[in-house]
Amino acid sequence: MPAQPVQPAPEPVQIAHADRQVPASQEQMQLSFAPVVKAVSPSVVNVYATTVTPGQRSPFATDPFFQRFFGDSSPFFDGRPRESKSLGSGVIVNDAGVILTNSHVVHGATDVRIATADGREYAVDVALDDQKTDLAVLKVKDAQGRKFQPLPFADSDKLQVGDLVLAIGNPFGVGQTVTSGIVSALARTGVESNNYEFFIQTDAAINPGNSGGALVDLHGNLVGINTAIFSQSGGSVGIGFAIPANMARVVANAGISGGKIERPWFGARTQDVTADIADSIGLDPPHGALITEIAQGSTAEKAGFKAGDVILSVDGATVDQASNFDYRIATKPVGETAKIGIWRDRKEQEIDVTLEAAPGGTGQSVAIQGNTRFAGTTVETLSPAVAQELGLDFNAEGVVVTAITAGSPADQMGLQQGDIIISLNGTEMKDAETFKSIASGRANTWQIVLQRGGQVFRSFVSG
């Protein structure tokens, strides 16, 4: 049999991108990240938060049996305040000493300090604590005229799976540490229980203490704030998550300008599009956010959206599922016009929408203090926007408990964050001020009607 001619080897496939390049030689593989790290490190800080909670004297404090084993000086008995400490990282985003970190690092802290890469330490104020995004903004109290080195924000929408990234933070308190990896996935959901899940996934090692640290690209720009890991051991297994820079920028700007975030409210409930739903409306492949209900007087109603519309994009950015749409809207400023692509009547359409804040804001909030059974309670009026966040009917009425101070009379009474108080001593709770006027008074017995976990309870509590 005649020998077959040797076929020439195929030419290597050339993969090109405007600002990305695959290493083409051994020399390029040996290039260092050191210049990027040197430029970025001064912008990443360590965050130390101390929380002091009031102590509670044990009901067994005077029991001779327990005193025999623990003594009067045991903190279990004496009611002394308890002190706990947390450790995290932060990113300088303004030369006046404004720092981004995670809300879960500083939430409820009574004292927060930061240490910069050069070893200096500063006390800071928490200018904004946004649990909805798990982001917080800190401000250096006394910078003594020093100008800090901020990290510039990147456009996180331009990230692609496979891009090289560096994670910088203070894992386990060992000191500033740099790890490298790639973007493993984008728009991840189901990571945390906050309202705007749209995480960057990376295999750059992220460990406890990295929370609030920087995820940067090879240009030295901030692409994300490291916030969570998937781990059964507590250490990195190569699955870490970061909040995209485009969301972090919104929170940082709000913290710099006054510490208040005003987000657009679309006013519609949405759900993911299943394969069956997509098949029934002729949408292939299944994707988008299906509108199931629209609030009266909302932005969605004014713009002409209908139940059954499927939202496919916002300003050209694809919406694959309902949480993607929530994120896209949350990163837009109030007053801006957004172009929203939808699927209606088996064809694509576009609707221009002027984004508005929720009517009446996100709800009026008041805190109860003084000599009352409800001291330590913070409540918020149920507005349509708040009701949507809680999964309630848009027209639900009452006040929702947003915070309970540990050890307070309200805490001892059994009130919980998330409780919806419908009436108090026969008075319907129309708003937070109504609750304050009733709850700040005195009564021999309190009759409380509240909703918890979808069930309505009626209880009587002594004054």
C-alpha positions as CSV (number, residue, x, y, z in Angstrom):
1,M,0.0,0.0,0.0
2,P,1.6,3.3,-1.0
3,A,2.6,5.6,1.8
4,Q,0.2,8.4,2.5
5,P,1.6,11.9,2.1
6,V,2.2,13.8,5.3
7,Q,-0.4,16.5,5.8
8,P,1.0,19.9,6.9
9,A,0.0,20.8,10.4
10,P,-2.9,23.3,10.6
11,E,-2.0,26.9,11.4
12,P,-2.6,27.9,15.1
13,V,-6.0,29.5,15.6
14,Q,-5.5,33.2,16.3
15,I,-7.8,34.5,19.0
16,A,-7.8,38.3,19.1
17,H,-9.7,41.0,20.9
18,A,-9.3,44.8,21.0
19,D,-7.9,44.8,24.5
20,R,-7.1,41.2,25.2
21,Q,-4.3,38.9,24.0
22,V,-3.6,35.2,24.6
23,P,0.1,34.6,25.5
24,A,2.0,33.6,22.3
25,S,5.3,32.6,23.8
26,Q,7.1,31.2,26.9
27,E,8.5,34.7,27.5
28,Q,5.0,36.1,27.6
29,M,3.8,33.4,30.0
30,Q,6.5,34.5,32.4
31,L,5.4,38.1,32.6
32,S,4.6,39.4,36.1
33,F,1.6,41.0,37.8
34,A,3.9,43.0,40.0
35,P,3.4,46.4,38.2
36,V,-0.4,46.1,38.6
37,V,-0.1,45.0,42.3
38,K,2.3,47.9,43.1
39,A,-0.1,50.4,41.6
40,V,-3.2,49.0,43.3
41,S,-2.1,48.0,46.7
42,P,-2.1,51.5,48.3
43,S,-5.8,51.6,47.5
44,V,-6.8,48.5,49.5
45,V,-7.2,48.7,53.3
46,N,-7.8,46.4,56.2
47,V,-11.1,47.0,58.1
48,Y,-11.5,46.3,61.8
49,A,-15.1,46.6,63.2
50,T,-16.0,46.3,66.9
51,T,-19.6,45.7,68.0
52,V,-20.8,46.1,71.6
53,T,-24.1,44.5,72.5
54,P,-25.9,45.1,75.8
55,G,-25.7,42.3,78.3
56,Q,-28.6,40.5,79.8
57,R,-28.6,39.4,83.4
58,S,-29.4,35.7,83.6
59,P,-32.6,34.7,85.5
60,F,-30.4,32.1,87.2
61,A,-28.0,34.8,88.5
62,T,-29.3,34.4,92.1
63,D,-29.6,30.6,92.0
64,P,-27.2,29.1,94.5
65,F,-26.7,26.0,92.4
66,F,-25.4,28.0,89.4
67,Q,-23.4,30.4,91.6
68,R,-21.6,27.4,93.1
69,F,-20.1,26.5,89.7
70,F,-19.8,29.9,88.0
71,G,-19.6,32.4,90.7
72,D,-21.0,36.0,90.8
73,S,-18.2,37.3,88.4
74,S,-19.2,35.1,85.5
75,P,-20.2,37.2,82.4
76,F,-23.1,34.8,82.0
77,F,-24.7,36.3,85.2
78,D,-23.4,39.9,85.5
79,G,-25.2,41.4,82.5
80,R,-22.0,43.1,81.2
81,P,-22.0,44.3,77.6
82,R,-20.5,41.8,75.1
83,E,-17.8,42.9,72.6
84,S,-17.3,41.1,69.3
85,K,-14.8,41.9,66.5
86,S,-15.0,41.4,62.8
87,L,-12.2,41.6,60.2
88,G,-12.5,42.6,56.5
89,S,-11.0,44.6,53.7
90,G,-12.0,47.8,51.9
91,V,-11.2,49.8,48.8
92,I,-10.4,53.6,48.7
93,V,-12.6,55.1,46.0
94,N,-12.1,58.9,46.7
95,D,-8.9,60.8,47.6
96,A,-10.7,62.4,50.6
97,G,-10.7,59.0,52.3
98,V,-13.9,57.4,51.2
99,I,-13.8,53.6,51.3
100,L,-16.1,50.8,50.0
101,T,-16.5,47.6,52.0
102,N,-19.2,45.0,52.6
103,S,-22.2,45.8,54.8
104,H,-21.7,42.5,56.6
105,V,-18.3,43.6,57.8
106,V,-19.4,46.8,59.6
107,H,-23.2,46.4,60.1
108,G,-24.1,47.3,63.7
109,A,-20.5,48.1,64.6
110,T,-19.9,50.7,67.3
111,D,-16.3,51.3,66.3
112,V,-14.8,50.9,62.9
113,R,-11.1,51.5,62.0
114,I,-9.1,51.0,58.8
115,A,-5.4,50.4,58.3
116,T,-3.7,51.4,55.0
117,A,-1.0,49.5,53.2
118,D,1.7,51.7,54.7
119,G,0.7,50.9,58.3
120,R,-1.3,54.0,59.1
121,E,-4.5,53.6,61.1
122,Y,-7.6,55.8,61.0
123,A,-11.0,55.9,62.7
124,V,-13.9,56.0,60.2
125,D,-17.6,56.8,60.2
126,V,-20.1,54.5,58.4
127,A,-21.6,57.0,55.9
128,L,-23.9,54.5,54.3
129,D,-24.8,50.9,55.1
130,D,-26.8,49.4,52.3
131,Q,-27.8,45.8,53.2
132,K,-29.7,45.4,50.0
133,T,-26.4,45.3,48.1
134,D,-24.2,44.2,51.0
135,L,-22.1,47.3,50.5
136,A,-21.1,50.0,53.0
137,V,-19.4,53.4,52.5
138,L,-16.8,54.5,55.2
139,K,-15.3,58.0,55.6
140,V,-12.0,58.7,57.4
141,K,-12.8,61.0,60.4
142,D,-9.6,62.9,60.6
143,A,-7.4,62.6,57.5
144,Q,-5.3,65.6,58.6
145,G,-5.2,66.9,55.0
146,R,-3.9,63.7,53.5
147,K,-4.9,62.7,50.0
148,F,-5.6,59.0,49.6
149,Q,-5.0,57.0,46.4
150,P,-8.4,55.9,45.0
151,L,-8.9,52.9,42.7
152,P,-10.7,53.8,39.5
153,F,-13.9,52.0,38.6
154,A,-14.0,49.8,35.5
155,D,-17.1,49.1,33.5
156,S,-18.0,45.7,34.8
157,D,-20.4,45.1,32.0
158,K,-17.4,44.7,29.7
159,L,-16.0,41.8,31.7
160,Q,-15.9,38.5,29.9
161,V,-15.6,34.9,31.1
162,G,-11.9,34.0,31.0
163,D,-10.5,37.5,31.7
164,L,-7.6,37.6,34.2
165,V,-8.3,39.2,37.5
166,L,-6.5,39.8,40.8
167,A,-8.1,39.7,44.3
168,I,-6.6,41.8,47.0
169,G,-7.5,41.8,50.7
170,N,-6.7,40.7,54.2
171,P,-7.6,37.0,54.4
172,F,-7.6,35.5,58.0
173,G,-5.9,38.7,59.2
174,V,-2.5,37.7,57.9
175,G,-2.0,41.0,56.1
176,Q,-2.5,42.3,52.5
177,T,-2.5,39.4,50.1
178,V,-2.8,39.1,46.4
179,T,-4.2,36.1,44.5
180,S,-4.8,35.7,40.8
181,G,-7.4,33.9,38.7
182,I,-9.9,34.3,35.9
183,V,-13.5,35.4,35.7
184,S,-15.3,32.0,35.9
185,A,-18.8,33.2,35.3
186,L,-21.0,36.3,35.2
187,A,-24.4,37.3,36.5
188,R,-24.4,34.5,39.2
189,T,-27.5,34.4,41.5
190,G,-28.4,32.4,44.6
191,V,-25.2,33.4,46.4
192,E,-26.6,35.8,49.1
193,S,-30.0,36.8,50.2
194,N,-29.7,40.4,49.2
195,N,-32.0,42.1,46.7
196,Y,-29.7,42.6,43.8
197,E,-27.9,39.4,42.9
198,F,-25.6,39.7,39.9
199,F,-22.3,38.4,41.0
200,I,-19.0,37.9,39.3
201,Q,-17.6,34.5,39.9
202,T,-13.8,34.0,40.1
203,D,-11.4,31.3,40.9
204,A,-8.9,33.8,42.4
205,A,-8.6,32.7,46.0
206,I,-11.0,34.5,48.3
207,N,-11.0,33.7,52.0
208,P,-12.6,35.1,55.3
209,G,-11.2,38.6,55.7
210,N,-11.2,39.2,51.9
211,S,-14.8,40.5,52.2
212,G,-14.9,44.1,51.0
213,G,-11.5,43.8,49.1
214,A,-10.8,44.6,45.5
215,L,-11.2,42.5,42.4
216,V,-9.1,44.3,39.7
217,D,-8.4,43.8,36.1
218,L,-4.9,43.9,34.6
219,H,-5.3,47.6,33.9
220,G,-5.5,48.2,37.7
221,N,-9.2,49.1,37.6
222,L,-11.8,48.0,40.1
223,V,-14.1,45.4,38.5
224,G,-15.7,44.1,41.7
225,I,-15.9,44.1,45.5
226,N,-15.1,40.6,46.9
227,T,-18.0,39.5,49.1
228,A,-18.6,35.7,49.4
229,I,-17.2,32.3,48.8
230,F,-18.7,28.9,48.3
231,S,-17.0,26.5,50.7
232,Q,-17.7,23.6,53.0
233,S,-14.5,24.0,54.9
234,G,-14.4,27.8,55.4
235,G,-11.4,28.2,53.1
236,S,-11.2,28.9,49.4
237,V,-12.1,26.1,47.0
238,G,-11.8,28.3,43.9
239,I,-15.4,29.6,43.9
240,G,-15.5,33.2,45.0
241,F,-18.0,36.0,44.2
242,A,-17.7,39.7,43.8
243,I,-20.3,42.5,43.5
244,P,-19.9,44.2,40.1
245,A,-18.2,47.6,40.0
246,N,-21.2,49.2,38.2
247,M,-23.3,48.5,41.3
248,A,-20.5,49.4,43.7
249,R,-20.1,52.8,41.9
250,V,-23.8,53.7,42.6
251,V,-23.4,53.0,46.3
252,A,-20.1,54.8,46.5
253,N,-21.5,57.9,44.8
254,A,-24.5,57.9,47.2
255,G,-22.2,57.7,50.2
256,I,-20.1,60.6,48.9
257,S,-23.0,62.8,48.1
258,G,-25.0,62.4,51.3
259,G,-25.5,58.9,52.4
260,K,-28.8,58.2,50.8
261,I,-29.6,56.0,47.9
262,E,-32.6,56.7,45.7
263,R,-33.3,53.9,43.3
264,P,-35.8,53.7,40.5
265,W,-38.8,51.6,41.2
266,F,-40.3,49.8,38.2
267,G,-43.4,48.5,40.0
268,A,-43.9,45.1,38.5
269,R,-43.4,41.6,39.8
270,T,-41.4,39.3,37.5
271,Q,-40.4,35.7,37.4
272,D,-37.9,33.6,35.4
273,V,-39.1,32.2,32.0
274,T,-39.3,28.4,32.2
275,A,-39.1,26.2,29.1
276,D,-42.9,25.6,29.2
277,I,-43.6,29.3,29.3
278,A,-41.2,30.1,26.5
279,D,-42.7,27.3,24.4
280,S,-46.2,28.7,24.9
281,I,-45.3,32.2,23.8
282,G,-42.9,31.2,21.0
283,L,-39.7,32.5,22.7
284,D,-36.6,30.5,21.9
285,P,-34.4,30.0,23.9
286,P,-36.1,30.4,27.3
287,H,-34.8,33.6,28.9
288,G,-36.0,37.0,30.2
289,A,-38.1,38.3,33.1
290,L,-41.8,37.5,32.8
291,I,-44.1,40.3,34.2
292,T,-46.8,38.7,36.3
293,E,-48.3,41.7,38.1
294,I,-48.1,45.5,37.8
295,A,-48.7,48.0,40.5
296,Q,-51.2,50.7,40.0
297,G,-49.7,54.1,39.3
298,S,-46.2,52.6,38.9
299,T,-43.6,53.4,36.2
300,A,-44.4,50.1,34.5
301,E,-48.1,51.0,34.2
302,K,-47.4,54.5,33.0
303,A,-45.0,53.2,30.3
304,G,-47.6,50.7,29.0
305,F,-46.2,47.4,30.2
306,K,-48.6,44.5,30.6
307,A,-48.8,41.3,32.5
308,G,-47.4,38.6,30.2
309,D,-44.7,40.8,28.7
310,V,-41.2,39.3,28.8
311,I,-38.4,41.7,29.4
312,L,-35.4,40.8,27.3
313,S,-33.0,43.7,27.6
314,V,-32.2,47.0,29.3
315,D,-30.3,49.5,27.1
316,G,-29.0,46.7,25.0
317,A,-27.8,44.6,28.0
318,T,-29.4,41.1,27.9
319,V,-31.7,40.1,30.7
320,D,-31.6,36.3,31.1
321,Q,-33.7,36.0,34.3
322,A,-35.7,38.1,36.7
323,S,-32.8,39.0,39.0
324,N,-30.8,40.4,36.1
325,F,-33.6,42.9,35.4
326,D,-33.7,44.0,39.1
327,Y,-29.9,44.6,38.9
328,R,-30.1,46.5,35.6
329,I,-32.8,48.9,36.9
330,A,-31.0,49.4,40.3
331,T,-27.8,50.7,38.5
332,K,-29.8,53.4,36.7
333,P,-30.3,56.9,38.1
334,V,-33.8,58.2,38.8
335,G,-34.9,60.5,35.9
336,E,-32.9,58.6,33.3
337,T,-34.7,57.1,30.2
338,A,-34.0,53.4,29.7
339,K,-34.8,51.5,26.5
340,I,-36.4,48.2,27.6
341,G,-36.7,45.4,25.0
342,I,-39.7,43.1,25.5
343,W,-41.3,40.0,23.9
344,R,-45.0,40.6,23.2
345,D,-47.3,38.9,20.7
346,R,-44.5,36.6,19.6
347,K,-42.2,39.5,18.5
348,E,-39.6,41.8,20.0
349,Q,-40.5,45.4,20.8
350,E,-38.9,48.3,22.6
351,I,-40.4,50.7,25.1
352,D,-38.7,53.9,26.3
353,V,-39.2,54.3,30.1
354,T,-38.4,57.3,32.2
355,L,-37.3,55.8,35.5
356,E,-39.0,57.2,38.7
357,A,-38.5,56.7,42.4
358,A,-41.2,54.8,44.3
359,P,-44.2,57.0,45.2
360,G,-43.7,58.1,48.8
361,G,-40.1,56.9,48.7
362,T,-39.2,53.5,50.1
363,G,-41.4,54.0,53.2
364,Q,-41.2,56.3,56.3
365,S,-39.1,54.9,59.1
366,V,-39.2,55.7,62.8
367,A,-37.4,54.3,65.9
368,I,-39.1,53.9,69.2
369,Q,-37.1,54.9,72.3
370,G,-37.8,55.8,76.0
371,N,-39.8,54.0,78.7
372,T,-42.1,51.9,76.6
373,R,-42.7,48.2,75.9
374,F,-41.8,48.8,72.3
375,A,-38.4,50.6,72.9
376,G,-35.8,49.2,70.6
377,T,-38.2,48.8,67.6
378,T,-37.6,50.5,64.3
379,V,-40.5,50.3,61.9
380,E,-41.2,51.4,58.3
381,T,-44.4,52.3,56.6
382,L,-45.5,49.6,54.1
383,S,-45.3,51.4,50.7
384,P,-45.8,49.6,47.4
385,A,-42.1,49.3,47.0
386,V,-41.5,47.9,50.5
387,A,-44.4,45.5,50.0
388,Q,-42.9,44.2,46.8
389,E,-39.5,43.6,48.6
390,L,-41.4,41.6,51.2
391,G,-43.4,39.6,48.7
392,L,-46.7,41.1,49.8
393,D,-49.6,42.5,47.8
394,F,-48.8,45.9,46.4
395,N,-51.7,47.4,48.4
396,A,-50.7,45.8,51.7
397,E,-51.1,48.1,54.7
398,G,-49.4,48.3,58.1
399,V,-45.8,48.9,59.3
400,V,-42.9,46.4,59.0
401,V,-40.3,45.9,61.7
402,T,-37.0,46.7,60.1
403,A,-34.7,46.4,63.2
404,I,-34.8,45.2,66.8
405,T,-32.1,46.3,69.3
406,A,-30.7,43.3,71.1
407,G,-31.7,43.2,74.7
408,S,-34.3,45.9,74.4
409,P,-37.9,45.6,75.7
410,A,-39.1,45.0,72.2
411,D,-36.6,42.1,71.9
412,Q,-37.6,40.6,75.2
413,M,-41.3,40.9,74.1
414,G,-40.5,38.7,71.1
415,L,-40.9,41.1,68.2
416,Q,-38.7,40.1,65.2
417,Q,-37.3,41.9,62.2
418,G,-39.7,41.3,59.3
419,D,-42.9,41.3,61.5
420,I,-45.7,43.3,59.9
421,I,-47.8,45.0,62.6
422,I,-51.4,45.4,61.4
423,S,-53.0,46.9,64.4
424,L,-52.1,47.9,68.0
425,N,-54.8,48.1,70.7
426,G,-57.5,48.2,68.0
427,T,-55.9,51.0,66.0
428,E,-55.0,50.1,62.4
429,M,-51.4,50.9,61.6
430,K,-51.6,53.1,58.5
431,D,-48.1,54.5,58.8
432,A,-45.0,54.6,61.0
433,E,-46.0,57.8,62.8
434,T,-49.3,56.2,63.8
435,F,-47.4,53.3,65.3
436,K,-45.0,55.7,67.1
437,S,-47.9,57.7,68.7
438,I,-49.5,54.6,70.1
439,A,-46.4,52.5,71.0
440,S,-44.8,55.4,72.8
441,G,-47.6,55.5,75.3
442,R,-48.4,53.4,78.3
443,A,-51.0,50.6,78.6
444,N,-51.8,47.8,81.1
445,T,-52.1,45.4,78.2
446,W,-51.1,45.5,74.6
447,Q,-53.2,43.8,72.0
448,I,-51.0,43.2,68.9
449,V,-52.1,41.8,65.5
450,L,-49.2,41.0,63.3
451,Q,-48.2,39.0,60.3
452,R,-45.2,36.7,60.4
453,G,-44.2,34.1,57.8
454,G,-47.4,34.6,55.9
455,Q,-49.6,33.9,59.0
456,V,-51.6,36.4,61.1
457,F,-51.2,36.2,64.9
458,R,-53.1,38.0,67.7
459,S,-51.4,38.3,71.0
460,F,-51.8,40.1,74.4
461,V,-48.7,41.5,76.2
462,S,-48.6,43.1,79.6
463,G,-47.6,46.7,79.7
